[in-house]
Amino acid sequence: MKSIFTTLLLSLSFVMSQVAHAHPGHDHSHWMSDPIHMLTIFTVAAVIISGLLYKQFFRRRNSNEKKDINHDA
């Protein structure tokens, strides 16, 4: 699973480097520039936080399942 994740991140980094260049009409003085950039930053932060929470959820679930295996009820 780790190799799939690493491959996905590497392939996305190669694709995003081509997309990251702004188009010729890219204007930072436009009134919508700041809200669009803030939304982008919030979206990236939300994806990172969601990934961390997802990882913690499964780590705790797997931990609880291992504890229940040795439980005699």
For each residue, the residues with C-beta under 8 A, 3 or more apart:
1: 4 5
2: 5 6
3: 6 7
4: 1 7 8
5: 1 2 8 9
6: 2 3 9 10
7: 3 4 10 11
8: 4 5 11 12
9: 5 6 12 13
10: 6 7 13 14
11: 7 8 14 15
12: 8 9 15 16
13: 9 10 16 17
14: 10 11 17 18
15: 11 12 18 19
16: 12 13 19 20
17: 13 14 20
18: 14 15 21
19: 15 16
20: 16 17
21: 18
22: 26
23: 26
24:
25:
26: 22 23
27: 30 33
28: 33
29: 33
30: 27 33
31: 34
32: 35 36
33: 27 28 29 30 36 37
34: 31 37 38
35: 32 38 39
36: 32 33 39 40
37: 33 34 40 41
38: 34 35 41 42
39: 35 36 42 43
40: 36 37 43 44
41: 37 38 44 45
42: 38 39 45 46
43: 39 40 46 47
44: 40 41 47 48
45: 41 42 48 49
46: 42 43 49 50
47: 43 44 50 51
48: 44 45 51 52
49: 45 46 52 53
50: 46 47 53 54
51: 47 48 54 55
52: 48 49 55 56
53: 49 50 56 57
54: 50 51 57 58
55: 51 52 58 59
56: 52 53 59 60
57: 53 54 60 61
58: 54 55 61 62
59: 55 56 62 63
60: 56 57 63 64
61: 57 58 64 65
62: 58 59 65 66
63: 59 60 66 67
64: 60 61 67 68
65: 61 62 68 69
66: 62 63 69 70
67: 63 64 70 71
68: 64 65 71
69: 65 66
70: 66 67
71: 67 68
72:
73:
